Amino acid sequence: MNKKDDRCSMERGKFIKLLAAVAVSETALLAAAGFKTKAQTKPDKLIHRNEQSSMTYRKLGRTNFMSSRLVFGCGAALMGGRAVRLLDRAFEAGINHYDV
């Protein structure tokens, strides 16, 4: 026998069966202990900020934050407080996502 055979003495099929048995027993043990999977838990409540009926909102990624479909870009044009009127209008329209 060479060294490779000594290190890999378990056959592939037996190894896969062992892994499957461990996975099944772990799931059964966690279920018996009262742990719930993500699919079994109640989804978290969605977070709404500055919600207006005239604006549509979408869930932002994997967060529960409801972001306005429009994003207000706060680039160099807003430097020095020159465009506070634009920010006020955006907020009144229901925009709650500002790109800074």
C-alpha positions in Angstrom: 0.0 0.0 0.0 1.2 3.5 -0.7 0.7 6.6 1.5 -2.3 7.8 -0.6 -4.2 4.6 0.2 -3.5 4.9 3.9 -4.9 8.4 4.1 -8.0 7.6 2.1 -9.1 4.4 3.7 -12.8 5.2 3.7 -14.6 4.5 0.4 -16.4 7.4 -1.3 -19.8 5.8 -1.0 -19.5 5.1 2.7 -18.3 8.7 3.2 -21.4 10.1 1.4 -23.7 7.9 3.4 -22.1 9.1 6.7 -22.5 12.7 5.7 -26.1 12.2 4.8 -26.7 10.5 8.2 -25.1 13.3 10.1 -27.2 15.9 8.2 -30.4 14.1 8.9 -29.7 13.5 12.6 -28.6 17.2 13.0 -31.8 18.5 11.5 -33.9 16.1 13.7 -32.0 17.1 16.8 -32.4 20.8 16.1 -36.1 20.4 15.4 -36.6 18.4 18.6 -34.8 21.2 20.5 -37.2 23.8 19.2 -35.0 25.6 16.7 -36.7 26.8 13.6 -35.3 27.2 10.1 -35.5 30.6 8.3 -38.5 29.3 6.3 -40.4 28.4 9.5 -39.8 31.8 11.3 -42.2 34.7 10.9 -40.7 37.3 8.5 -39.6 40.5 10.1 -41.8 43.6 9.8 -41.0 45.9 6.9 -39.5 49.3 7.8 -41.2 52.4 6.3 -39.7 55.9 6.5 -41.4 59.0 5.1 -44.0 57.0 3.3 -46.2 58.9 0.9 -49.1 57.5 -1.1 -47.8 59.2 -4.3 -44.5 57.2 -4.2 -43.9 53.5 -4.8 -41.6 51.6 -2.5 -39.5 48.4 -2.9 -37.8 46.3 -0.4 -34.1 47.1 -0.4 -32.0 44.0 -0.9 -32.1 41.5 2.0 -33.0 44.3 4.5 -36.6 45.0 5.5 -36.2 48.7 4.6 -38.8 49.9 2.1 -36.9 52.3 -0.2 -38.5 54.7 -2.6 -38.2 53.8 -6.3 -36.6 57.1 -7.0 -33.2 57.8 -5.4 -32.1 61.4 -4.9 -28.5 62.0 -6.0 -26.8 64.5 -3.7 -23.8 65.4 -5.8 -21.6 68.5 -6.0 -24.6 70.6 -7.1 -25.9 70.5 -3.5 -22.7 71.7 -1.9 -23.0 74.7 0.4 -26.7 74.5 0.9 -27.6 76.0 -2.4 -30.3 73.4 -3.2 -32.2 73.0 0.1 -35.4 73.6 -1.9 -34.8 70.5 -4.0 -34.2 68.4 -0.9 -37.4 69.7 0.6 -39.4 68.8 -2.5 -37.9 65.3 -2.7 -38.7 64.7 1.0 -42.3 65.9 0.5 -42.7 63.6 -2.5 -41.8 60.6 -0.4 -38.2 60.0 -1.4 -36.4 58.3 1.4 -33.2 57.1 -0.4 -30.5 59.7 -0.8 -27.2 58.9 -2.6 -24.5 60.9 -0.9 
